[in-house]
Amino acid sequence: MFEGYITDIKGIMVGHAQSEEGMTGCTVVICEEGATGGVDVRGSAPGTRETDLFKAEKMVDKVHGIVLSGGSAFGLEASSGVMKYLEEKGIGFDVGVTKVPIVASAVIFDLNIGDFRIRPDINMGYEACINASYTENRQGNIGCGMGATVGKILGPEKSMKSGLGSATVKVGELIVSAIVAVNSFGDIYDFNAGRQIAGVYDYENNKLLNTVDIMKDMNKNIGFNMTNTTIGVIATNGVLTKAEANKISQMAHNGFAWTINPIHTMVDGDTIFTMATNEIKADISLIGTMAAEAMAKAVLNGVYSAESSHGLKVAKNIEKINS
């Protein structure tokens, strides 16, 4: 496991809420003072809210909350609970009569692991805010990682359980952290060990399979396999403009490429947000490179910290094989 959590960034709070029965949940990342926001959506099947606000030409340049949620498109409702909580606390963009919290979100598909009728909603989003703290550090089957799985080309019954992960990279006073819900179509690779650690699994013969090899053998349209998406947040104390925050989100996707293969497919909705608290001036390329490393480490932490559920194996209780 790699060190660090996104709450290593001063001013960043994290809260989770989840349902054991529904095997779903949501995770909220809050910056009460507002953070410079950015986003980059690479997958072709995304489920998002308020991402247009992060375009450089748009007026609002501060974000107060990012929600990572299960429940597919239904889970976008959790953001309304976060907005309700923050408005009650007087946090948001001042419009005179009230303050409007700027809250963006992205969702994963997890409807097929628990009770699909239970999804993150306004109440669950509000609960996640109540649970938020500056010292939160839980990973695995928590929040948005509750129903996360990986390696789904042969269906959910041959996938493996994954979860929520977080990690931090530091260079002097500059800190870059990541948090991610790992719910990929592709397999997971440990870039340090140089081997596959999770993904599509042959439960009869007790061995890992390779998604790319299966795709080549199938040689046909994957079809409707919209059960995927890896979503995350980068937070840094570095100074960023909105345009630069968008660039950091772009570079952070390299962390996905280090650890997930295939990635950014037509059946993934991979999305990374960035939140900058603007304390330390640093080179943008350095921040982006650190963001990619933090995200890659967070992906592996999310996979290694997952606990077996609904008959699905996890990385820490299978025999590792070389890729």
Backbone bond lengths (Angstrom), bond angles and torsions (degrees), N, CA, C in turn:
res aa  C-N    CA-C-N  psi(-1)  N-CA   C-N-CA  omega(-1)  CA-C   N-CA-C  phi
1 M - - - 1.465 - - 1.537 110.06 -
2 F 1.314 115.33 141.32 1.450 121.01 178.80 1.525 109.81 -92.30
3 E 1.336 115.79 154.62 1.456 121.52 -174.34 1.524 111.69 -81.29
4 G 1.318 114.07 157.97 1.445 120.98 169.37 1.512 114.90 100.04
5 Y 1.331 114.25 161.83 1.463 123.10 178.53 1.518 106.62 -149.97
6 I 1.316 116.50 155.36 1.460 119.97 -174.73 1.525 112.46 -62.65
7 T 1.322 117.69 -19.74 1.463 120.82 175.66 1.527 112.27 -74.09
8 D 1.338 117.94 0.48 1.464 120.84 171.34 1.528 111.05 -65.00
9 I 1.334 116.88 -20.79 1.456 121.36 178.38 1.528 109.13 -81.88
10 K 1.331 116.65 121.24 1.464 121.13 179.85 1.525 110.18 -58.27
11 G 1.329 115.91 130.03 1.457 120.95 178.88 1.513 114.36 94.94
12 I 1.330 117.31 -3.39 1.467 121.65 -179.50 1.523 109.94 -102.65
13 M 1.328 116.06 125.94 1.459 122.87 175.37 1.525 109.25 -112.66
14 V 1.327 115.57 150.99 1.467 121.04 176.20 1.520 109.05 -132.94
15 G 1.327 115.55 138.82 1.455 120.97 175.49 1.515 111.12 -139.36
16 H 1.322 116.43 150.57 1.465 122.10 -179.29 1.524 110.19 -127.79
17 A 1.311 115.04 152.55 1.463 122.30 167.73 1.517 106.62 -147.50
18 Q 1.321 117.30 146.96 1.458 120.00 -174.84 1.523 111.34 -157.65
19 S 1.334 114.30 167.14 1.461 122.06 176.11 1.518 108.78 -125.02
20 E 1.326 116.82 121.94 1.464 121.35 176.83 1.523 110.43 -66.17
21 E 1.321 116.49 -40.45 1.458 120.48 -178.73 1.528 111.54 -67.42
22 G 1.302 115.75 -42.47 1.458 119.48 -179.70 1.511 113.32 -81.78
23 M 1.342 117.35 -14.21 1.463 122.48 -174.70 1.526 109.79 49.20
24 T 1.318 114.37 53.81 1.457 121.48 179.46 1.516 108.19 -152.49
25 G 1.316 116.43 166.93 1.450 119.86 179.56 1.504 111.27 -179.00
26 C 1.333 115.25 -177.19 1.459 119.68 177.86 1.520 109.88 -140.17
27 T 1.316 114.75 154.23 1.457 123.59 178.66 1.520 107.84 -127.48
28 V 1.327 116.98 130.72 1.458 120.56 179.58 1.522 109.84 -116.44
29 V 1.329 115.56 135.17 1.460 123.12 174.75 1.525 106.36 -111.23
30 I 1.328 116.45 118.49 1.465 121.76 -172.68 1.524 110.92 -116.60
31 C 1.332 115.93 137.03 1.463 122.40 168.05 1.521 106.60 -128.04
32 E 1.321 116.77 101.05 1.462 121.22 -173.22 1.518 112.60 -61.64
33 E 1.325 117.52 -33.20 1.462 121.35 -179.66 1.524 112.36 -79.84
34 G 1.311 116.31 -11.51 1.458 120.62 -176.96 1.515 110.81 90.89
35 A 1.318 116.38 133.86 1.461 122.51 179.25 1.523 108.92 -122.04
36 T 1.323 116.03 148.79 1.456 119.39 172.87 1.519 108.29 -64.83
37 G 1.328 116.59 128.57 1.459 119.81 -172.42 1.509 114.07 -111.79
38 G 1.329 114.95 150.39 1.457 122.63 174.37 1.513 109.49 -147.86
39 V 1.324 116.67 165.45 1.460 120.81 178.95 1.515 109.54 -156.19
40 D 1.314 115.69 151.42 1.464 121.40 171.68 1.521 108.24 -143.65
41 V 1.329 115.73 122.59 1.463 122.75 -179.48 1.519 108.07 -106.77
42 R 1.329 117.44 116.03 1.458 121.67 -177.13 1.522 112.85 -107.35
43 G 1.310 117.81 -28.78 1.455 120.14 -179.97 1.518 110.86 -73.37
44 S 1.323 116.45 159.19 1.467 121.17 -176.49 1.520 113.47 -97.86
45 A 1.330 117.86 2.52 1.467 120.81 178.24 1.529 109.71 -132.35
46 P 1.353 117.08 59.42 1.464 119.75 -175.66 1.519 113.26 -82.43
47 G 1.325 114.54 157.15 1.458 122.07 169.21 1.512 106.71 -128.86
48 T 1.330 117.83 106.87 1.459 121.23 -172.10 1.522 111.59 -138.01
49 R 1.327 114.71 166.64 1.468 122.09 177.09 1.525 108.85 -141.26
50 E 1.321 117.07 134.97 1.466 125.58 174.42 1.528 114.11 64.40
51 T 1.314 118.66 22.03 1.465 119.61 179.28 1.526 112.43 -70.95
52 D 1.329 118.87 -24.78 1.467 120.73 178.67 1.526 111.99 -61.95
53 L 1.325 117.33 -26.62 1.460 120.59 -179.67 1.522 112.48 -63.18
54 F 1.325 117.40 -21.23 1.454 120.94 -176.58 1.527 112.99 -84.46
55 K 1.321 117.44 -5.95 1.462 119.39 176.82 1.522 109.27 -64.08
56 A 1.337 115.79 140.36 1.465 121.11 -171.86 1.519 113.22 -57.86
57 E 1.347 117.43 -30.77 1.462 119.99 -176.44 1.529 113.53 -84.02
58 K 1.321 118.06 -5.26 1.467 120.53 -179.00 1.533 110.85 -80.84
59 M 1.338 116.55 154.38 1.463 121.53 -170.46 1.529 113.26 -69.76
60 V 1.319 117.18 -51.18 1.467 120.90 -174.60 1.528 110.00 -69.37
61 D 1.341 116.38 129.08 1.466 118.91 -178.27 1.523 113.23 -120.73
62 K 1.324 117.36 4.97 1.460 120.42 178.66 1.526 110.03 -122.55
63 V 1.315 115.32 140.30 1.457 121.61 176.94 1.523 108.11 -118.19
64 H 1.318 116.72 141.68 1.468 121.28 -177.39 1.524 112.84 -105.82
65 G 1.325 116.66 -20.24 1.458 119.63 179.18 1.511 112.17 -157.29
66 I 1.325 115.05 144.53 1.464 122.62 172.13 1.521 106.93 -123.26
67 V 1.321 116.44 130.87 1.458 121.28 -179.47 1.521 109.56 -112.94
68 L 1.317 115.85 125.52 1.463 122.88 170.48 1.520 105.93 -105.42
69 S 1.325 116.91 122.09 1.465 119.16 -170.72 1.513 112.63 -136.24
70 G 1.323 114.83 148.52 1.448 121.08 167.28 1.514 109.11 -83.19
71 G 1.343 116.00 -170.83 1.457 119.90 174.79 1.500 116.14 90.56
72 S 1.342 117.06 6.55 1.462 120.79 -176.16 1.528 108.72 55.16
73 A 1.327 118.56 -149.63 1.467 120.73 -176.24 1.523 112.33 -60.16
74 F 1.336 117.46 -27.07 1.464 119.99 176.74 1.528 111.01 -59.18
75 G 1.339 116.37 -33.95 1.454 121.74 -175.64 1.514 114.77 -69.40
76 L 1.330 117.30 -12.62 1.462 119.66 176.39 1.527 111.40 -61.62
77 E 1.331 116.02 -20.75 1.466 120.78 179.24 1.524 112.21 -62.40
78 A 1.340 117.40 -25.78 1.464 120.51 -179.09 1.522 111.45 -59.22
79 S 1.321 117.13 -29.75 1.465 120.69 179.76 1.523 111.88 -61.39
80 S 1.319 117.24 -31.80 1.464 120.47 179.11 1.524 111.00 -65.87
81 G 1.334 116.59 -33.78 1.452 120.14 175.34 1.515 111.88 -67.49
82 V 1.337 116.34 -36.72 1.465 120.67 176.93 1.526 110.05 -66.70
83 M 1.329 116.93 -42.30 1.464 120.44 177.52 1.528 111.15 -61.52
84 K 1.313 116.68 -42.07 1.471 121.20 179.37 1.524 110.55 -59.83
85 Y 1.328 116.20 -46.25 1.464 121.08 -178.96 1.529 110.65 -63.06
86 L 1.322 116.72 -48.64 1.461 120.26 -176.57 1.527 111.68 -66.45
87 E 1.336 117.54 -37.38 1.466 119.48 177.21 1.522 110.40 -62.59
88 E 1.328 116.71 -40.70 1.462 120.41 178.33 1.527 111.57 -61.90
89 K 1.335 116.46 -28.16 1.465 121.69 179.66 1.525 112.20 -89.50
90 G 1.331 117.31 1.78 1.459 120.67 179.73 1.512 113.51 72.72
91 I 1.328 116.35 29.46 1.464 121.90 -177.87 1.522 109.20 -108.04
92 G 1.338 116.54 129.15 1.450 119.03 177.10 1.513 113.30 151.08
93 F 1.311 115.58 -172.41 1.460 124.18 179.32 1.527 108.70 -80.95
94 D 1.335 116.19 120.85 1.461 121.33 -174.01 1.528 110.91 -72.97
95 V 1.332 116.33 117.39 1.466 121.01 177.81 1.530 110.77 -115.17
96 G 1.325 116.05 19.16 1.460 120.55 177.72 1.508 113.21 93.04
97 V 1.312 117.27 -67.67 1.468 120.27 -176.88 1.524 112.57 -79.26
98 T 1.315 116.92 -20.94 1.467 121.67 177.67 1.521 108.09 -162.23
99 K 1.302 115.54 -178.90 1.463 121.01 172.54 1.523 108.43 -113.86
100 V 1.319 115.65 129.35 1.462 121.70 -177.53 1.526 109.15 -99.40
101 P 1.329 118.61 109.51 1.468 120.22 178.25 1.530 110.46 -64.51
102 I 1.317 115.88 134.50 1.460 120.89 175.67 1.524 107.11 -92.53
103 V 1.315 115.51 107.94 1.468 122.16 -174.53 1.523 108.99 -128.53
104 A 1.307 116.07 121.16 1.467 121.60 176.87 1.519 108.99 -110.70
105 S 1.318 116.16 161.84 1.465 118.25 -178.66 1.515 111.95 -155.30
106 A 1.311 113.85 161.20 1.462 122.75 171.94 1.517 107.41 -141.87
107 V 1.337 116.05 154.24 1.463 120.28 -174.59 1.522 111.71 -127.64
108 I 1.328 114.35 156.47 1.460 121.77 171.39 1.529 108.88 -113.13
109 F 1.318 115.51 159.60 1.465 121.16 175.01 1.523 108.80 -92.02
110 D 1.325 116.74 117.73 1.465 121.95 177.39 1.526 111.10 -139.44
111 L 1.321 116.92 22.19 1.468 121.18 -175.23 1.521 113.72 -68.79
112 N 1.340 117.09 -16.45 1.466 119.63 -172.24 1.526 113.89 -102.27
113 I 1.322 118.37 14.61 1.468 118.67 179.84 1.527 111.73 -110.77
114 G 1.329 118.17 -35.81 1.462 121.95 177.38 1.521 110.41 -117.57
115 D 1.320 116.29 -149.13 1.465 121.75 176.58 1.528 108.35 -78.88
116 F 1.330 116.61 108.52 1.463 120.87 -173.98 1.521 113.02 -64.18
117 R 1.337 116.81 -15.58 1.462 119.74 -179.87 1.524 112.63 -77.78
118 I 1.326 116.24 -11.80 1.462 121.22 178.33 1.523 108.18 -102.14
119 R 1.335 116.53 117.04 1.463 120.95 -178.77 1.531 109.49 -133.12
120 P 1.321 117.83 155.00 1.462 119.60 172.70 1.528 110.38 -57.24
121 D 1.326 116.42 130.72 1.459 121.76 -177.47 1.523 109.43 -133.08
122 I 1.331 115.80 -167.95 1.459 120.17 -179.36 1.526 110.86 -56.82
123 N 1.321 117.23 -43.83 1.464 120.95 -177.63 1.521 111.69 -64.88
124 M 1.342 116.75 -39.90 1.457 119.30 -179.51 1.530 110.80 -69.28
125 G 1.331 117.34 -38.24 1.458 120.35 176.43 1.519 111.67 -62.75
126 Y 1.320 116.14 -41.59 1.465 121.68 177.79 1.529 110.20 -63.78
127 E 1.330 116.24 -43.09 1.469 120.92 179.48 1.522 111.24 -61.60
128 A 1.337 116.89 -39.89 1.465 120.47 178.72 1.522 110.57 -60.40
129 C 1.335 117.07 -37.25 1.463 120.95 177.97 1.527 111.27 -67.66
130 I 1.323 116.38 -41.51 1.466 120.28 176.93 1.526 110.18 -59.43
131 N 1.324 116.39 -36.61 1.462 121.51 -178.06 1.525 113.31 -81.57
132 A 1.324 117.76 -7.02 1.465 120.94 -173.65 1.525 111.75 -68.05
133 S 1.334 115.01 142.52 1.460 120.59 177.61 1.521 109.91 -150.60
134 Y 1.334 114.68 165.66 1.464 120.85 177.94 1.520 111.94 -83.38
135 T 1.334 117.50 -2.95 1.467 121.23 -177.24 1.523 112.98 -118.57
136 E 1.332 117.98 5.79 1.467 121.36 -179.70 1.531 109.71 -57.70
137 N 1.355 115.97 135.83 1.472 118.98 179.87 1.528 113.51 -147.96
138 R 1.319 118.33 19.22 1.464 120.39 -178.02 1.526 111.49 -79.51
139 Q 1.342 114.45 147.18 1.450 121.48 179.71 1.529 109.42 -135.37
140 G 1.333 115.75 171.51 1.457 120.45 176.89 1.509 112.70 92.50
141 N 1.353 116.38 -129.32 1.468 122.39 -177.11 1.524 110.06 -82.11
142 I 1.317 115.15 72.17 1.457 121.88 -176.77 1.528 108.34 -147.05
143 G 1.319 117.47 145.13 1.450 120.43 176.03 1.513 113.25 54.08
144 C 1.320 116.09 -131.73 1.462 121.32 -178.58 1.523 112.65 -66.10
145 G 1.335 117.01 -16.72 1.459 120.11 178.95 1.514 114.05 -82.67
146 M 1.324 117.04 -2.93 1.463 121.73 -174.05 1.525 112.38 -55.57
147 G 1.324 117.46 -46.88 1.459 120.73 -176.55 1.513 114.03 -109.17
148 A 1.327 117.25 17.00 1.464 120.95 -176.38 1.525 111.75 -73.29
149 T 1.326 116.20 137.94 1.463 123.24 177.11 1.523 108.92 -139.67
150 V 1.337 116.23 164.79 1.468 121.04 -179.59 1.524 110.31 -136.70
151 G 1.343 115.63 155.38 1.459 121.18 175.78 1.512 113.29 74.43
152 K 1.332 117.27 68.59 1.465 119.61 -168.59 1.525 115.17 -114.91
153 I 1.316 117.89 19.83 1.462 119.44 -177.46 1.529 112.29 -64.37
154 L 1.342 117.66 -28.96 1.467 121.24 -179.94 1.530 112.05 -101.54
155 G 1.323 115.90 16.16 1.453 120.38 178.94 1.519 112.56 101.23
156 P 1.329 117.48 162.53 1.466 121.30 -176.51 1.521 113.70 -62.52
157 E 1.334 116.96 -27.33 1.467 119.73 -177.94 1.521 112.57 -70.36
158 K 1.327 118.09 -14.36 1.469 121.53 177.48 1.525 111.66 -115.22
159 S 1.313 115.74 19.75 1.461 120.58 175.29 1.526 109.54 -92.76
160 M 1.323 116.98 179.30 1.456 122.58 175.43 1.522 109.60 -125.17
161 K 1.329 115.55 153.18 1.463 120.89 179.67 1.524 110.09 -76.67
162 S 1.313 115.67 135.35 1.462 121.85 173.47 1.523 107.84 -127.50
163 G 1.316 118.21 -157.50 1.453 117.94 -177.16 1.510 113.42 -171.88
164 L 1.323 115.05 -156.75 1.459 123.19 179.99 1.519 109.02 -96.08
165 G 1.330 116.70 134.98 1.457 120.57 179.79 1.515 111.78 -134.06
166 S 1.328 115.80 156.31 1.458 120.89 177.69 1.518 109.22 -147.18
167 A 1.331 116.88 153.11 1.460 121.80 179.99 1.523 109.10 -161.13
168 T 1.330 115.66 161.86 1.463 122.23 -177.08 1.521 110.60 -133.73
169 V 1.336 115.54 142.90 1.465 122.90 173.34 1.526 107.58 -123.79
170 K 1.344 116.96 133.09 1.462 121.50 -178.15 1.523 110.83 -124.78
171 V 1.328 116.16 140.20 1.462 123.75 170.92 1.524 106.38 -133.90
172 G 1.339 116.63 103.20 1.447 119.86 -174.09 1.518 109.92 62.19
173 E 1.345 116.33 -128.46 1.460 120.62 179.48 1.521 112.67 -85.66
174 L 1.325 116.90 -9.62 1.466 120.93 -179.61 1.527 110.12 -78.32
175 I 1.323 116.19 128.73 1.463 122.06 -179.23 1.524 109.06 -125.01
176 V 1.325 115.78 132.60 1.461 121.91 174.46 1.523 107.86 -130.54
177 S 1.314 116.55 124.93 1.466 121.57 -177.89 1.520 110.41 -125.69
178 A 1.322 115.02 159.06 1.466 121.20 178.95 1.515 109.93 -136.33
179 I 1.332 115.34 150.16 1.460 122.29 168.85 1.517 106.66 -136.79
180 V 1.339 117.11 140.11 1.462 119.85 -170.92 1.521 110.97 -151.22
181 A 1.321 115.49 142.06 1.464 122.39 170.34 1.518 107.06 -102.47
182 V 1.336 116.30 115.33 1.467 122.04 -171.49 1.526 109.11 -93.70
183 N 1.317 116.04 105.06 1.466 121.98 -174.26 1.530 109.33 -137.85
184 S 1.317 115.98 50.19 1.462 121.77 -167.42 1.527 114.02 -85.23
185 F 1.318 114.90 150.90 1.462 122.26 167.96 1.527 109.55 -65.16
186 G 1.332 116.36 -37.68 1.460 121.97 -174.66 1.517 114.58 -84.45
187 D 1.334 113.90 -178.91 1.462 122.84 179.96 1.525 110.55 -88.65
188 I 1.330 116.25 164.32 1.457 122.57 -178.01 1.525 109.81 -110.08
189 Y 1.338 115.06 133.65 1.462 121.86 -178.80 1.523 110.13 -123.22
190 D 1.323 115.55 135.11 1.458 121.85 174.05 1.522 107.36 -83.63
191 F 1.332 117.20 108.37 1.466 120.39 -174.44 1.519 112.10 -69.58
192 N 1.321 118.52 -21.64 1.462 120.94 175.87 1.524 111.68 -78.71
193 A 1.324 116.18 -43.73 1.470 120.86 -178.00 1.521 112.21 -82.22
194 G 1.333 117.34 -19.56 1.458 120.92 179.57 1.515 113.25 70.55
195 R 1.346 117.05 39.52 1.462 119.38 -179.07 1.525 110.66 -150.25
196 Q 1.317 114.68 159.51 1.458 121.19 174.90 1.527 108.72 -75.89
197 I 1.320 116.64 135.48 1.467 119.90 -178.54 1.525 112.93 -119.17
198 A 1.328 117.12 -14.62 1.468 120.13 -179.66 1.518 108.73 -162.17
199 G 1.330 115.30 165.93 1.460 120.13 179.16 1.512 110.73 144.52
200 V 1.327 115.45 -149.36 1.462 119.92 -179.96 1.525 108.45 -64.49
201 Y 1.347 116.20 135.37 1.469 119.75 -170.06 1.521 111.29 -131.38
202 D 1.322 114.97 135.28 1.463 122.47 175.56 1.526 107.41 -89.68
203 Y 1.331 116.77 99.08 1.461 120.87 -175.53 1.525 112.38 -73.82
204 E 1.315 118.00 -22.76 1.465 120.52 178.25 1.519 111.30 -73.33
205 N 1.333 116.29 -40.88 1.463 120.91 -177.93 1.519 113.13 -103.76
206 N 1.338 115.62 3.49 1.460 121.72 174.53 1.528 112.68 55.17
207 K 1.332 115.83 56.37 1.462 118.87 178.66 1.526 110.63 -152.24
208 L 1.329 114.02 153.30 1.453 120.77 175.30 1.517 110.49 -73.38
209 L 1.322 115.55 143.56 1.452 122.02 172.75 1.526 108.55 -111.99
210 N 1.320 116.66 173.61 1.458 121.64 -175.78 1.526 110.08 -116.89
211 T 1.318 116.50 118.26 1.461 120.69 -175.75 1.519 112.82 -61.03
212 V 1.325 117.55 -42.97 1.469 120.18 -179.07 1.518 110.76 -62.73
213 D 1.330 117.29 -42.36 1.470 120.18 177.57 1.525 110.83 -61.80
214 I 1.324 116.51 -40.60 1.467 120.22 179.42 1.526 110.18 -64.91
215 M 1.327 116.85 -41.40 1.463 120.56 177.92 1.524 111.12 -59.57
216 K 1.319 116.12 -42.78 1.466 120.36 179.89 1.525 111.16 -66.05
217 D 1.328 116.17 -40.33 1.471 120.01 179.69 1.526 111.29 -68.41
218 M 1.325 116.26 -37.60 1.460 120.01 -179.65 1.523 111.02 -68.40
219 N 1.353 115.30 -41.56 1.466 121.97 177.52 1.526 111.86 47.89
220 K 1.335 114.89 45.48 1.460 119.25 178.23 1.521 109.12 -153.32
221 N 1.315 115.43 171.47 1.447 120.88 179.89 1.524 109.94 -61.15
222 I 1.333 115.67 130.72 1.463 120.31 178.80 1.518 110.72 -63.39
223 G 1.335 115.83 -28.81 1.456 120.33 177.02 1.511 112.58 79.74
224 F 1.321 115.58 -155.08 1.460 120.42 -175.72 1.522 109.19 -80.44
225 N 1.325 115.14 96.91 1.457 121.38 -179.63 1.522 108.10 -132.21
226 M 1.326 115.91 50.87 1.460 121.32 -173.98 1.524 111.58 -83.19
227 T 1.312 117.51 43.90 1.463 120.69 -176.17 1.524 111.13 -105.57
228 N 1.304 116.64 28.19 1.458 120.47 -168.88 1.528 112.45 -128.01
229 T 1.303 115.81 -172.41 1.461 127.02 175.08 1.524 110.51 126.84
230 T 1.330 115.42 128.37 1.457 122.66 173.83 1.523 107.21 -112.50
231 I 1.324 116.40 124.04 1.462 120.91 -174.67 1.521 109.95 -129.14
232 G 1.332 116.10 144.67 1.447 118.31 -177.48 1.514 113.71 -158.96
233 V 1.330 114.29 176.73 1.462 122.63 179.66 1.522 109.08 -132.61
234 I 1.329 115.77 133.98 1.456 122.65 168.19 1.521 107.50 -100.50
235 A 1.323 117.23 133.71 1.462 121.43 172.85 1.524 108.22 -125.84
236 T 1.314 116.05 139.67 1.460 120.57 179.80 1.520 110.40 -144.61
237 N 1.336 115.78 151.81 1.458 120.04 172.03 1.521 110.89 -88.63
238 G 1.330 116.92 5.38 1.454 121.52 176.84 1.520 112.02 -69.84
239 V 1.328 115.20 156.96 1.464 121.75 178.41 1.525 108.91 -87.16
240 L 1.335 116.68 122.84 1.460 121.69 -178.25 1.521 111.06 -138.27
241 T 1.330 116.07 143.38 1.451 120.70 164.42 1.523 107.90 -82.49
242 K 1.322 116.50 172.71 1.462 119.25 179.07 1.526 110.80 -63.83
243 A 1.327 117.07 -41.51 1.462 120.34 178.49 1.523 110.85 -61.81
244 E 1.331 116.13 -40.13 1.464 120.18 178.97 1.526 111.25 -69.01
245 A 1.326 117.15 -36.10 1.465 120.42 177.11 1.524 110.83 -63.35
246 N 1.329 116.65 -37.15 1.463 119.76 175.19 1.523 110.85 -63.26
247 K 1.337 116.58 -39.44 1.469 120.45 178.22 1.525 110.80 -64.17
248 I 1.318 117.16 -39.66 1.469 120.31 178.23 1.523 110.21 -62.04
249 S 1.326 117.13 -41.21 1.465 120.21 176.85 1.522 110.91 -60.85
250 Q 1.328 116.56 -40.79 1.468 120.29 177.18 1.519 110.96 -59.69
251 M 1.332 116.10 -50.47 1.462 120.43 -176.96 1.523 111.80 -65.78
252 A 1.325 116.67 -31.89 1.466 120.27 -179.79 1.519 112.04 -63.59
253 H 1.334 117.22 -26.25 1.463 120.04 177.49 1.531 111.85 -61.99
254 N 1.338 117.27 -19.68 1.466 119.26 175.05 1.523 110.80 -61.49
255 G 1.332 116.42 -29.12 1.463 119.90 176.16 1.511 112.18 -64.14
256 F 1.333 116.79 -34.18 1.466 120.31 173.51 1.522 110.10 -64.98
257 A 1.335 115.83 -43.53 1.466 119.86 -177.37 1.524 111.77 -65.36
258 W 1.336 117.58 -29.36 1.466 120.79 176.80 1.521 112.04 -67.52
259 T 1.322 116.79 -29.16 1.464 120.27 -166.86 1.525 115.23 -120.60
260 I 1.320 118.35 -13.97 1.467 121.40 -175.44 1.524 109.77 -127.89
261 N 1.327 116.42 128.91 1.464 120.85 177.90 1.528 110.18 -146.34
262 P 1.368 116.31 125.60 1.467 128.18 -4.32 1.524 111.39 -75.38
263 I 1.331 115.55 161.78 1.462 121.47 -178.89 1.525 108.62 -134.67
264 H 1.325 116.75 158.83 1.476 123.12 177.87 1.526 111.55 57.93
265 T 1.320 116.34 41.59 1.465 120.37 -178.35 1.530 110.47 -83.93
266 M 1.325 114.88 178.57 1.462 120.32 177.29 1.527 112.18 -68.12
267 V 1.321 117.56 -16.56 1.465 120.73 -178.63 1.527 112.25 -110.35
268 D 1.331 117.02 14.73 1.458 122.80 173.06 1.525 108.84 -111.84
269 G 1.319 116.30 156.22 1.463 120.79 175.74 1.516 111.32 -123.63
270 D 1.321 116.66 36.84 1.465 123.48 -170.78 1.530 113.03 -51.54
271 T 1.332 114.96 125.71 1.461 121.88 -175.17 1.523 109.88 -141.39
272 I 1.338 116.37 134.48 1.464 121.45 175.98 1.527 109.51 -128.70
273 F 1.326 115.80 127.05 1.462 122.96 174.07 1.527 109.43 -97.51
274 T 1.327 116.23 158.43 1.463 121.89 172.98 1.520 109.33 -128.50
275 M 1.335 115.68 139.32 1.463 122.68 174.77 1.526 107.91 -128.79
276 A 1.335 117.23 122.76 1.463 121.70 -179.44 1.522 109.68 -116.44
277 T 1.342 116.29 128.19 1.464 120.65 -179.62 1.525 112.62 -92.25
278 N 1.334 117.28 -4.67 1.471 122.93 166.35 1.530 114.28 62.22
279 E 1.328 116.08 57.51 1.459 120.77 178.17 1.526 112.94 -114.48
280 I 1.333 117.19 -35.18 1.464 121.59 -173.08 1.530 109.94 -119.85
281 K 1.329 117.01 123.59 1.458 120.26 175.80 1.525 109.30 -77.17
282 A 1.321 116.20 133.15 1.465 120.49 -177.85 1.519 109.62 -155.63
283 D 1.315 115.63 161.90 1.458 121.81 178.17 1.530 110.03 -64.88
284 I 1.325 116.17 133.34 1.460 120.85 -176.42 1.525 111.26 -63.53
285 S 1.322 116.91 -39.44 1.469 119.72 179.72 1.521 111.20 -64.72
286 L 1.338 116.52 -35.02 1.463 119.81 177.02 1.524 110.21 -66.36
287 I 1.323 116.95 -46.03 1.467 119.66 179.51 1.524 110.33 -59.47
288 G 1.337 116.53 -43.66 1.461 120.18 -179.72 1.510 112.98 -64.76
289 T 1.329 116.40 -38.32 1.464 120.47 178.28 1.524 110.69 -67.00
290 M 1.323 116.29 -41.14 1.460 120.34 175.80 1.525 111.04 -64.95
291 A 1.328 116.45 -35.68 1.465 120.29 178.98 1.519 111.17 -63.56
292 A 1.329 116.98 -41.37 1.464 120.67 178.21 1.523 110.74 -62.93
293 E 1.343 116.25 -42.29 1.464 120.08 179.25 1.525 111.18 -65.54
294 A 1.334 116.23 -44.77 1.465 119.80 179.36 1.520 111.02 -61.70
295 M 1.339 116.56 -40.39 1.463 119.56 -179.27 1.522 111.12 -67.45
296 A 1.324 117.24 -41.91 1.466 120.14 178.47 1.527 110.75 -60.74
297 K 1.322 116.62 -43.63 1.461 120.55 179.10 1.528 111.41 -66.73
298 A 1.328 116.38 -37.24 1.465 120.18 178.28 1.523 111.24 -64.95
299 V 1.342 116.85 -39.48 1.471 120.54 176.70 1.522 110.05 -57.89
300 L 1.328 116.48 -48.38 1.466 119.51 -178.55 1.524 111.29 -65.98
301 N 1.323 117.45 -38.32 1.467 119.57 176.67 1.526 111.29 -61.94
302 G 1.334 116.00 -39.06 1.459 119.62 178.62 1.513 112.94 -64.56
303 V 1.328 116.05 -33.99 1.467 120.82 179.67 1.529 110.75 -79.37
304 Y 1.335 117.25 -44.66 1.462 120.47 -178.41 1.530 113.03 -70.33
305 S 1.329 118.21 -24.36 1.469 120.52 -177.82 1.526 113.06 -92.05
306 A 1.325 117.60 -5.36 1.467 120.96 -178.41 1.525 111.44 -67.47
307 E 1.316 115.03 148.12 1.464 122.25 176.28 1.525 109.56 -110.30
308 S 1.335 115.89 143.16 1.461 121.08 -179.30 1.525 110.80 -59.70
309 S 1.336 115.63 140.70 1.462 120.71 -179.85 1.517 109.53 -155.48
310 H 1.325 116.65 146.26 1.464 123.01 177.36 1.531 111.73 52.98
311 G 1.327 115.60 36.93 1.457 120.96 175.96 1.510 115.23 79.06
312 L 1.319 118.22 1.32 1.463 121.43 -178.69 1.523 110.90 -90.25
313 K 1.307 115.59 135.00 1.459 121.18 178.68 1.523 110.60 -76.42
314 V 1.338 114.97 163.90 1.460 121.83 176.36 1.519 109.23 -127.83
315 A 1.323 115.70 164.65 1.464 121.13 -173.38 1.521 112.50 -58.74
316 K 1.334 116.84 -36.88 1.460 118.30 -173.77 1.525 113.87 -78.45
317 N 1.351 118.44 -6.39 1.464 117.62 178.26 1.517 113.19 -122.15
318 I 1.340 116.49 23.66 1.462 119.42 171.20 1.514 108.93 -121.33
319 E 1.309 115.73 158.97 1.459 120.75 176.22 1.516 108.68 -74.01
320 K 1.346 116.92 124.05 1.452 120.63 -178.95 1.529 109.70 -71.88
321 I 1.319 115.63 143.64 1.460 120.39 175.16 1.514 109.14 -125.45
322 N 1.296 115.79 151.95 1.456 119.80 177.29 1.520 109.94 -73.57
323 S 1.311 115.27 142.50 1.463 119.41 178.05 1.522 110.19 -73.37
